[in-house]
Amino acid sequence: MFSEVLIVDDEPALAQALRALFQSTGISADVASSAEEALAGCGSTNSLRLLIVDCHLPGMEGPE
């Protein structure tokens, strides 16, 4: 992932709406549907500046 924003949410419609909002202003954004997917993407070198996390994800919640 080489985006400025990572949105982690298990509700696809909400995650895609947020992604579209950021992209409409020229900010690159990616979506992960689980905490595990987000952690895998964050392990690589990237330019992540903002992480938006759902507080109630299945398996692992936002604060974890």
C-alpha positions in Angstrom: 0.0 0.0 0.0 1.3 3.4 -0.9 -1.5 5.6 0.2 -1.7 8.6 2.5 -4.9 7.3 4.2 -5.8 3.8 5.2 -9.5 3.1 6.1 -10.2 0.0 8.0 -13.9 -1.0 8.1 -15.9 -4.2 7.7 -18.8 -2.2 6.1 -17.8 -1.9 2.4 -20.3 0.9 1.6 -19.0 3.1 4.4 -15.3 2.4 3.6 -15.8 3.1 -0.1 -17.7 6.3 0.6 -14.8 7.6 2.8 -12.3 6.5 0.1 -14.2 8.4 -2.6 -14.3 11.5 -0.4 -10.5 11.5 0.1 -9.8 10.7 -3.5 -12.1 13.6 -4.7 -9.7 16.0 -2.9 -6.6 14.4 -4.5 -5.6 12.4 -1.4 -4.8 8.7 -2.1 -6.7 6.3 0.1 -6.8 2.5 0.5 -9.4 0.3 2.2 -8.8 -2.8 4.4 -11.8 -4.9 5.5 -10.1 -6.4 8.6 -7.5 -5.5 11.2 -5.3 -8.4 9.9 -5.4 -7.0 6.4 -4.5 -3.5 7.6 -1.6 -4.8 9.7 -0.3 -6.7 6.7 -0.4 -3.5 4.6 1.2 -1.3 7.2 4.2 -3.6 7.5 5.6 -2.4 4.2 7.2 0.9 3.6 4.6 3.5 2.7 3.6 7.1 3.1 0.7 6.5 5.4 -0.4 9.7 7.2 -3.8 8.9 8.5 -5.4 5.7 9.8 -9.2 5.5 10.2 -10.2 2.4 12.1 -13.7 1.0 13.0 -13.8 0.4 16.7 -15.8 -2.8 16.4 -14.1 -5.1 13.9 -14.7 -8.9 13.9 -11.7 -10.7 15.4 -9.7 -7.6 16.5 -11.2 -4.3 17.5 -9.8 -0.8 16.6 -8.1 -0.1 20.0 -6.1 -3.4 19.7 
